[in-house]
């Protein structure tokens, strides 16, 4: 005789897959509720960057935030895995046109306090989220984890000459010498080979030079960072192998209320996005967000 089955306990937090309306299609995401009362709560919208997924955000901030009583909405945007694979959507630099419909969706949820919506972007999202915040002024707080000021600097740094010359060559109709140099990098460096091949896919371009050129459009230069109004937390990994120095550049250009939070190797959090000390780094970030939203009218 089979033993009587035990009643199933509902998972806490409750997580619901959602589809966010976006330009004739939808973006996939997950809604985390702190409880089942439908009470409006401070809300954290989260997205990743170059190759991250909404699913991995569960472990890199969503669960930690909902345990503190936040409503959390995670999603994949254009260029990120779900929309790129299923809808063919590639990255776009005007990320405010991605975040605006996500905020619209969030404001329609009973669990969301629309006066206390924060946005967190991780990795390349540390540029995309600030770019969105420069134009989307319904946000009560912004977290760049970690901050990025200008992806174009990464494309230009290995090209002889100044930034103007690098941009000219990257955008030129033809530059066989630069094409050969980039192909040599692809052949010799496994990490670069993956990054360039993946980059061509998510940007929707066909050559390494076109991918490098696409990065020139992802920037907060020319007064864009200065348009951000909401309180902003810029995180910085002291030993970041990808964006070293960029968080400080972003922080220096901000004119809004701002905080620079540096994570070190001694904390175990000195690497890109702090994977060696997630609980520690998220505790610091969310403590700061608690303080910021506590002062929101």
Secondary structure, DSSP 4 states (H G I P E B T S, - for coil): -PPPPPPPPPPSSEEEEEEEEETTEEEEEEEEES-SS---EEEEEEE--SS--TTGGGTTTHHHHHHTT-EEEEE--TTSHHHHHHH-PPP-S-THHHHHHHHHHHHTSTTEEEEEEEEEEETTHHHHHHHHHTT-TT-SEEEEET--SBTHHHHHTTSSS-HHHHHHHHHSS--HHHHHHHHHHHHH-HHHHHHHHHHHHHHT-SSHHHHHHHHTT-B-TTTTGGG--SEEEEEEETT-SSSTTHHHHHHHH--SSEEEEEE-GGGT--SGGGGGGHHHHHHHHHHHHHHHHHT--
